[in-house]
Amino acid sequence: MVESDFLDMNQLNIQCDESISKLSDSNVKLNGIRDVYKSANKLVCKGNAGDNFFKFCEAIVILIGAIITANDSDIVDNKTLKSFLTEGLVLDGRVILPSKRRAAENERREREAADECESRSHGVSPEEKHYWRHEYRCHKQAADSYRREKEFWESRERKFDEINNATTNLFLDSESYRNAADKGMDSLPTDFVEKTGPFVLKDSWKAGFENLYNDVSIADKCKERWKDENGAYNLEALKEVLNTQATEISATEAETFAAVLEELHPDAQKQLVGKVVKGKIDGKGLVQSIIGSVGPIGKTFNDIVNMVISGDDMKARTKAGYKFMKDFETTAANWTGTAVFTSGLEKNKDNIFADANKTLYTKFEKGSFIKSISQEGDDLVNVSGAEIARRSLKSDLDSYLFKSVGQARQKAVISAIQNDLSDDAMEMLADEAEAAARVKNFKAGVKWLGVVADIAFSAVDNVAEQKLARQSGIEMSNERVAAETVIETATDTFLTFATTAFTGAVVATVIGSAAPAIAVTALSAAAVWGLNEGFKYFTGKDVGENVADLLCDSAALR
């Protein structure tokens, strides 16, 4: 600030309002005129005269668009300037700077006097000491008073400098648009011959003009104005936009607000508009869920597709790549583990690869679902829906439990003795039971490794949600991120179990014991997708996230 600087915030606020009003009115009229010229495209005219006329109208539309863009830019800049103004405040350099200097000089003089009184209070009689200590306190209080006055004027000076620095680049972007529009107007032809209609268009200005659209984004300006100093969206500022009358907000601001609303965290959306903004239905997710239900081959195929369609989105491509590595490695581990642990069995030597191949896809033969969830000796016909659901849940839960190889062999030997089998038959049965237990142990280990990987993927998503929450003005602690990660993974895993059990019971009840496993897994995947989409529609989050929120909120985790 220099002494010639002067800012009357009331007057400037009035000027900003008048400018916004005039620019908005101008845009309404310009839009009407532009629509007239746009309607020329609906005419059916042939020949050189018609072509030239259409080109002329197109140029007018572009130029009017430039002026509207310039007006929108100035409207946003006026609103940005208004956000810095304090009602009734006048910042006058001729008052602020001399007053600051006087206060500083008075403070210096009073502190020197206080120091003098302090030094005189030593080595004197008690009466004199009392006097000089009293004088010291008076000068000290006066110095503190002048210090506060100086700080007051310094805050006024700082306020002016902050406004000046923050608004230095306002109203510059529109200038380039207006200059380009002026050049375009000067280049438009004015001569017209009725017979041939030769508008001699000098449209070399178009290329340079159209490049201007890359230099400034009105939407970005709006977003910056709605953020706080930490780069997070200020919900109060967004509420002001939401409550602004339609006549006082430009089309660009309205479109940008709608886009920002979709960017916000669901909790911020609820605070702002009272509900979650309904997103688009994830049709791709349904297709990929059904493809993934085929088995590891389907999941791996989905991962490859996601890597391909991620394009230049490195974050999405990296995540798809890690997911591919996880699914491919767990598939390969299951396949090789099955081959290794069955290779020692004499009877399976010819079927090692056939047995291993079964880990790559879901069974599709009739009756495969009930067979897959039943243990040896279970009834496979006339099984009730409740029993199917129970078996399905038990089978899924057991798949995560490590089976004791020694116990499996011991049980097989006892069974062989009870059935009076020969020693060779008993040994073969024990070997089969031991190999089966080893396969189950290995697959259980792979499943737990998969759970660890899923926790890692969920953690990445929750860290991204934490960032989104903070950008939306909502705090989300690291402790909550960790808790949600574990709860979501557990919920998603159990939801898959429960949905498979329910779907299997329904399908088996309708089709009977011939229900193929692939039909159950496909319908179960679709059901999980439907549940998650339903929760997202109403709450903005899937089932696992809602359960995690409920439990974390109950535990008062922020």
C-alpha positions in Angstrom: 0.0 0.0 0.0 1.1 3.6 -0.8 -0.5 6.8 0.5 -2.3 7.3 -2.9 -4.2 4.0 -2.5 -7.9 4.3 -1.7 -10.6 1.6 -1.5 -14.2 2.3 -0.5 -15.7 -1.2 -0.2 -19.3 0.0 -0.2 -18.9 1.9 -3.4 -16.9 -0.9 -5.0 -19.5 -3.5 -4.0 -22.2 -1.3 -5.6 -20.1 -1.1 -8.8 -19.6 -4.8 -8.9 -23.4 -5.4 -8.5 -24.1 -2.9 -11.3 -21.5 -4.5 -13.5 -22.9 -8.0 -12.9 -26.4 -6.8 -13.6 -25.4 -5.1 -16.9 -23.3 -8.0 -18.1 -26.1 -10.5 -17.3 -28.7 -8.4 -19.1 -26.3 -8.2 -22.1 -25.9 -12.0 -22.2 -29.6 -12.5 -22.2 -29.9 -10.2 -25.3 -26.8 -11.7 -27.0 -28.2 -15.2 -26.5 -31.4 -14.2 -28.2 -29.5 -12.7 -31.2 -27.2 -15.7 -31.4 -30.2 -18.1 -31.5 -31.6 -16.1 -34.5 -28.3 -16.6 -36.4 -28.2 -20.3 -35.3 -31.6 -20.9 -36.8 -30.1 -20.1 -40.2 -28.8 -23.7 -40.2 -32.4 -24.9 -40.4 -33.0 -23.1 -43.7 -32.7 -25.1 -46.9 -30.7 -23.0 -49.4 -28.5 -24.3 -52.2 -25.8 -22.6 -54.3 -22.9 -20.2 -53.6 -25.2 -17.5 -52.1 -26.6 -19.9 -49.6 -23.3 -21.3 -48.6 -21.8 -17.9 -48.1 -24.8 -16.8 -46.1 -24.4 -19.8 -43.8 -20.7 -19.1 -43.3 -21.5 -15.5 -42.4 -24.1 -16.6 -39.9 -21.7 -19.1 -38.4 -19.1 -16.4 -37.9 -21.6 -14.2 -36.2 -22.5 -17.0 -33.8 -18.9 -17.6 -32.9 -18.3 -13.9 -32.3 -21.3 -13.5 -30.1 -20.2 -16.6 -28.2 -16.9 -14.8 -27.6 -18.6 -11.8 -26.2 -20.8 -13.9 -24.0 -17.7 -15.8 -22.7 -16.0 -12.5 -22.0 -19.1 -11.3 -20.1 -19.2 -14.6 -18.1 -15.6 -14.2 -17.2 -16.1 -10.7 -16.0 -19.2 -11.7 -14.0 -17.2 -14.4 -12.2 -14.4 -12.0 -11.6 -16.8 -9.4 -10.1 -18.2 -12.0 -7.8 -14.7 -13.0 -6.8 -13.9 -9.4 -6.0 -17.1 -9.0 -4.0 -16.0 -12.0 -1.8 -13.1 -9.9 -0.5 -15.1 -6.8 0.4 -16.2 -6.0 3.9 -19.4 -3.9 4.2 -18.7 -0.3 5.4 -14.9 -0.6 5.3 -12.8 2.2 3.7 -9.1 1.7 3.2 -7.4 5.1 2.6 -3.6 5.1 2.3 -3.5 8.8 3.3 -5.0 7.9 6.7 -3.7 4.4 7.3 0.1 4.9 6.7 0.5 8.2 8.6 -1.5 6.8 11.5 0.6 3.7 11.5 3.8 5.7 11.6 2.5 8.0 14.4 1.5 5.0 16.5 4.9 3.4 16.0 6.7 6.6 16.9 4.5 7.1 20.0 5.1 3.4 21.0 8.9 3.9 20.7 8.8 7.1 22.7 6.7 5.6 25.5 8.9 2.5 25.7 12.0 4.6 26.0 10.3 6.6 28.8 9.3 3.3 30.5 12.9 2.1 30.3 14.1 5.4 31.8 11.7 5.1 34.8 12.8 1.5 35.3 16.4 2.5 35.5 15.6 5.3 38.0 13.7 3.0 40.3 17.0 1.3 41.4 19.1 2.5 44.4 16.6 5.1 45.7 14.4 5.4 48.7 11.2 3.3 48.9 9.1 6.5 48.3 11.0 7.3 45.1 11.0 3.7 44.0 7.2 3.6 44.3 6.9 6.8 42.2 9.2 5.6 39.4 7.5 2.1 39.3 4.1 3.9 39.0 5.5 6.0 36.1 7.0 2.9 34.5 3.6 1.2 34.5 1.9 4.3 33.0 4.4 4.6 30.2 4.3 0.8 29.6 0.4 0.8 29.4 0.6 3.8 27.0 3.2 1.9 24.8 1.0 -1.2 24.7 -2.0 1.0 23.7 0.1 2.5 20.8 1.3 -0.9 19.8 -2.3 -2.1 19.5 -3.2 1.0 17.5 -0.2 0.3 15.2 -1.3 -3.3 14.8 -4.8 -2.1 13.9 -3.5 0.1 11.1 -1.1 -2.6 10.0 -4.1 -5.0 9.7 -5.8 -2.4 7.5 -2.7 -2.1 5.3 -2.4 -5.9 5.1 -6.1 -6.1 4.2 -5.6 -3.8 1.3 -2.4 -5.6 0.1 -4.2 -9.0 0.4 -7.1 -7.8 -1.7 -4.8 -6.1 -4.2 -2.6 -9.2 -4.6 -5.6 -11.6 -4.8 -7.4 -9.5 -7.4 -4.4 -8.4 -9.6 -5.2 -10.9 -12.3 -9.0 -10.3 -12.4 -10.6 -9.0 -15.5 -7.6 -9.9 -17.7 -9.0 -13.0 -19.4 -12.0 -11.2 -20.9 -9.7 -8.7 -22.6 -8.3 -11.3 -25.0 -11.8 -12.5 -25.9 -13.0 -8.9 -26.6 -9.9 -8.1 -28.7 -10.4 -11.3 -30.7 -14.1 -10.5 -31.2 -13.2 -7.0 -32.4 -10.7 -8.4 -34.9 -13.4 -10.9 -36.1 -15.9 -8.1 -36.5 -13.5 -6.0 -38.5 -12.9 -8.9 -40.8 -16.6 -9.6 -41.5 -17.6 -8.5 -45.0 -20.0 -5.6 -45.5 -20.5 -5.9 -49.3 -23.2 -8.2 -50.6 -24.2 -8.7 -54.2 -27.8 -10.0 -54.4 -27.3 -12.3 -57.4 -24.2 -14.2 -56.2 -24.1 -13.4 -52.5 -20.3 -13.2 -52.4 -19.6 -12.6 -48.7 -15.8 -12.4 -48.9 -15.0 -14.0 -45.6 -11.6 -13.3 -44.1 -11.8 -15.9 -41.4 -8.1 -16.3 -40.6 -9.0 -14.8 -37.2 -10.9 -18.0 -36.3 -8.0 -20.2 -35.6 -6.4 -17.8 -33.2 -9.8 -17.0 -31.6 -10.7 -20.6 -31.0 -7.4 -21.3 -29.3 -8.4 -18.8 -26.6 -10.9 -21.3 -25.2 -7.9 -23.3 -24.0 -6.5 -20.3 -22.1 -9.2 -19.6 -19.6 -12.0 -21.8 -18.1 -14.9 -20.0 -16.5 -15.8 -23.3 -14.8 -12.4 -23.4 -13.2 -12.7 -19.8 -12.0 -16.0 -20.7 -10.4 -14.5 -23.7 -8.7 -11.6 -21.8 -7.3 -14.0 -19.1 -5.9 -15.9 -21.8 -4.1 -12.8 -23.3 -2.4 -11.1 -22.3 0.8 -7.4 -21.6 1.3 -6.7 -25.3 1.6 -8.2 -26.2 -1.7 -11.3 -27.8 -0.2 -14.8 -26.9 -1.3 -16.4 -24.4 1.1 -19.9 -25.8 1.7 -21.1 -22.4 2.9 -20.0 -20.8 -0.4 -21.8 -23.6 -2.3 -25.0 -23.1 -0.2 -25.0 -19.4 -1.2 -24.8 -20.4 -4.9 -27.6 -23.0 -4.3 -29.8 -20.3 -2.7 -29.1 -17.7 -5.4 -32.1 -16.8 -7.5 -32.0 -18.2 -11.1 -31.9 -14.7 -12.5 -28.7 -13.8 -10.6 -26.6 -16.8 -11.7 -25.1 -17.3 -15.2 -25.6 -20.5 -17.2 -21.9 -21.3 -16.8 -22.1 -21.0 -13.0 -25.2 -23.2 -12.9 -23.6 -25.9 -15.0 -20.4 -25.8 -13.0 -22.3 -26.0 -9.7 -24.1 -29.2 -11.0 -20.7 -30.7 -11.9 -19.2 -29.8 -8.6 -22.2 -31.3 -6.8 -21.4 -34.6 -8.4 -17.7 -34.3 -7.4 -18.5 -34.0 -3.7 -18.4 -36.7 -1.1 -22.0 -38.2 -0.5 -22.0 -36.8 3.0 -21.2 -33.4 1.7 -24.0 -33.8 -0.9 -26.5 -34.6 1.9 -25.4 -31.5 3.9 -25.7 -29.3 0.8 -29.0 -30.5 -0.9 -30.4 -32.9 1.7 -29.8 -36.0 -0.4 -27.3 -37.9 -2.3 -27.0 -37.0 -6.0 -28.1 -40.0 -8.0 -25.3 -41.2 -10.3 -25.7 -43.2 -13.5 -26.4 -46.9 -13.2 -23.2 -48.9 -13.6 -24.2 -51.1 -16.5 -20.6 -52.1 -17.2 -20.3 -53.3 -13.6 -23.3 -55.7 -14.1 -21.8 -57.2 -17.3 -18.4 -57.6 -15.6 -20.0 -59.1 -12.5 -21.6 -61.8 -14.6 -18.5 -62.4 -16.6 -16.5 -62.6 -13.4 -18.9 -65.3 -12.0 -17.6 -67.7 -14.6 -14.5 -68.1 -12.4 -10.9 -66.8 -12.3 -10.8 -66.8 -16.1 -13.7 -64.4 -16.2 -12.2 -62.1 -13.5 -8.8 -62.0 -15.3 -10.6 -61.2 -18.6 -12.4 -58.3 -16.8 -9.0 -57.0 -15.5 -7.6 -57.0 -19.0 -10.6 -55.1 -20.3 -10.3 -52.5 -17.5 -6.6 -52.0 -18.3 -7.5 -51.5 -22.0 -10.4 -49.1 -21.5 -8.6 -47.0 -18.8 -6.9 -45.0 -21.6 -4.7 -42.3 -20.2 -6.1 -42.6 -16.7 -2.9 -43.8 -15.0 -4.7 -44.2 -11.7 -7.4 -46.5 -13.1 -4.8 -48.4 -15.3 -2.5 -49.0 -12.3 -5.4 -50.3 -10.2 -6.6 -52.6 -13.0 -3.0 -53.8 -13.4 -2.7 -54.7 -9.7 -6.1 -56.4 -9.8 -5.0 -58.4 -12.8 -1.8 -59.4 -11.0 -3.8 -60.5 -7.9 -6.4 -62.5 -9.9 -3.8 -64.1 -12.3 -1.4 -65.1 -9.5 -4.1 -66.5 -7.2 -5.5 -68.4 -10.3 -2.1 -69.7 -11.2 -1.4 -70.7 -7.6 -4.6 -72.6 -7.3 -4.1 -74.4 -10.6 -0.5 -75.4 -9.9 -1.3 -76.3 -6.3 -4.0 -78.6 -7.4 -1.7 -80.2 -10.0 1.2 -80.6 -7.5 -0.9 -82.1 -4.7 -2.7 -84.6 -6.9 0.3 -85.7 -8.9 1.4 -88.2 -6.3 -1.9 -90.2 -6.6 -1.6 -93.2 -9.0 -5.2 -93.1 -10.1 -5.1 -89.4 -10.9 -2.0 -89.4 -13.0 -4.0 -89.2 -16.2 -6.4 -86.5 -14.8 -3.9 -84.1 -13.1 -4.5 -81.4 -15.5 -8.2 -82.1 -15.7 -8.5 -81.7 -12.0 -6.4 -78.5 -12.0 -8.5 -77.1 -14.9 -11.6 -77.2 -12.7 -10.1 -74.3 -10.7 -10.3 -72.0 -13.7 -14.1 -72.0 -14.3 -17.4 -72.5 -12.5 -19.0 -75.9 -13.1 -21.9 -75.8 -15.5 -23.1 -79.4 -15.6 -26.5 -80.3 -14.1 -26.6 -80.7 -10.4 -23.2 -79.2 -10.0 -24.3 -76.5 -7.4 -25.7 -78.9 -4.8 -22.9 -81.3 -5.4 -20.3 -78.6 -4.9 -21.7 -77.5 -1.5 -22.3 -81.1 -0.2 -19.8 -83.3 1.7 -19.4 -87.0 0.9 -22.4 -89.0 2.0 -24.8 -86.0 1.9 -28.2 -86.5 0.3 -28.1 -84.9 -3.1 -31.8 -85.2 -3.9 -34.9 -83.6 -2.4 -32.8 -81.1 -0.5 -34.8 -78.2 1.0 -34.1 -74.6 0.2 -33.1 -73.9 3.9 -30.7 -76.9 3.8 -29.2 -75.7 0.5 -28.6 -72.2 2.1 -27.0 -73.8 5.2 -24.7 -76.0 3.1 -23.7 -73.1 0.9 -22.8 -70.9 3.8 -20.9 -73.7 5.5 -19.0 -74.6 2.3 -18.0 -71.0 1.8 -16.9 -70.6 5.4 -15.0 -73.9 5.3 -13.1 -72.8 2.2 -11.2 -70.4 4.4 -10.4 -73.0 7.1 -7.1 -75.0 7.0 -7.8 -78.8 7.1 -5.4 -81.0 9.1 -3.7 -83.3 6.7 -2.9 -85.8 9.5 -6.6 -85.9 10.7 -7.8 -86.4 7.1 -5.5 -89.5 6.7 -6.5 -90.8 10.1 -10.2 -90.5 9.3 -9.7 -92.2 6.0 -7.9 -95.1 7.6 -10.7 -95.5 10.3 -13.3 -95.4 7.5 -11.4 -98.1 5.6 -11.2 -100.4 8.6 -14.9 -99.9 9.4 -15.7 -100.9 5.8 -13.3 -103.9 5.8 -11.2 -102.6 2.9 -8.0 -104.2 1.9 -4.6 -102.7 2.9 -4.0 -101.5 -0.6 -7.5 -99.9 -0.8 -7.0 -98.4 2.6 -3.6 -96.9 1.6 -5.1 -95.5 -1.6 -8.0 -94.0 0.3 -5.7 -92.5 2.9 -3.5 -91.0 0.1 -6.5 -89.5 -1.6 -7.8 -88.0 1.7 -4.4 -86.6 2.4 -4.0 -85.1 -1.1 -7.5 -83.6 -0.9 -6.7 -82.0 2.5 -3.4 -80.6 1.1 -5.3 -79.1 -1.8 -7.8 -77.5 0.5 -5.0 -76.2 2.8 -3.3 -74.7 -0.2 -6.4 -73.1 -1.6 -7.3 -71.7 1.9 -3.9 -70.1 2.0 -4.4 -68.6 -1.4 -7.9 -67.3 -0.4 -6.4 -65.6 2.6 -3.7 -64.0 0.4 -6.6 -62.8 -1.8 -8.3 -61.3 1.3 -5.1 -59.4 2.1 -5.0 -58.1 -1.4 -8.6 -57.1 -1.2 -7.9 -55.2 2.0 -5.1 -53.4 0.1 -7.4 -52.5 -2.8 -10.1 -51.3 -0.3 -7.5 -49.3 1.5 -6.6 -47.5 -1.7 -10.3 -46.7 -2.3 -10.7 -45.4 1.2 -7.6 -43.2 1.0 -9.1 -41.8 -2.2 -12.4 -41.3 -0.3 -10.5 -39.6 2.5 -9.0 -37.2 -0.1 -12.5 -36.6 -1.6 -14.0 -36.0 1.8 -11.3 -33.4 2.7 -11.8 -31.7 -0.7 -15.5 -31.6 0.1 -14.9 -29.9 3.5 -15.4 -33.1 5.6 -12.8 -34.5 7.9 -12.0 -38.3 7.7 -9.3 -39.6 10.1 -6.7 -42.2 9.3 -8.2 -44.4 12.1 -11.6 -44.3 10.3 -9.9 -45.2 7.0 -8.3 -48.3 8.6 -11.6 -49.4 10.3 -13.7 -48.9 7.1 -11.2 -50.9 5.1 -11.4 -54.0 7.3 -15.2 -53.7 7.8 -15.9 -53.2 4.1 -13.7 -56.2 3.1 -15.5 -58.5 5.7 -18.9 -57.2 4.7 -18.3 -57.7 1.0 -17.0 -61.2 1.6 -20.0 -62.2 3.8 -22.4 -60.5 1.4 -21.1 -62.8 -1.4 -21.6 -65.8 0.9 -25.1 -64.8 1.8 -26.2 -63.9 -1.7 -24.9 -67.2 -3.1 -26.7 -69.1 -0.4 -30.0 -67.3 -1.0 -29.7 -67.5 -4.8 -28.8 -71.1 -4.6 -31.8 -71.9 -2.4 -34.1 -70.0 -4.8 -32.7 -71.5 -8.0 -32.6 -75.0 -6.6 -36.1 -74.7 -5.4 -37.3 -73.6 -8.8 -35.1 -75.8 -11.0 -34.6 -78.6 -8.5 -31.5 -80.6 -7.7 -30.3 -80.2 -11.4 -29.3 -76.5 -10.7 -25.9 -75.8 -12.3 -23.4 -73.9 -10.3 -22.7 -71.4 -13.1 -26.4 -70.3 -13.0 -26.2 -69.8 -9.3 -22.9 -67.8 -9.3 -24.1 -65.6 -12.2 -27.4 -64.8 -10.6 -25.6 -64.2 -7.2 -23.2 -61.8 -8.9 -26.1 -59.9 -10.5 -27.9 -59.8 -7.1 -24.8 -58.4 -5.3 -24.5 -55.8 -8.1 -28.2 -54.9 -7.7 -27.9 -54.5 -3.9 -24.9 -52.3 -4.2 -26.5 -50.2 -7.0 -29.6 -49.8 -4.9 -27.6 -48.6 -1.9 -25.6 -46.3 -4.1 -28.8 -44.8 -5.6 -30.2 -43.9 -2.2 -27.1 -43.3 -0.1 -24.2 -42.8 -2.6 -22.3 -45.8 -1.1 -22.5 -49.5 -1.5 -23.5 -52.1 1.1 -20.0 -52.5 2.6 -19.5 -48.7 2.9 -22.9 -48.3 4.6 -22.1 -51.0 7.1 -18.7 -49.5 7.8 -20.2 -46.0 8.3 -22.8 -47.4 10.7 -20.3 -49.2 12.8 -17.7 -46.4 12.7 -20.4 -43.8 13.6 -21.5 -46.0 16.5 -17.9 -46.1 17.7 -17.6 -42.3 17.2 -14.8 -42.6 14.7 -14.3 -39.5 12.7 
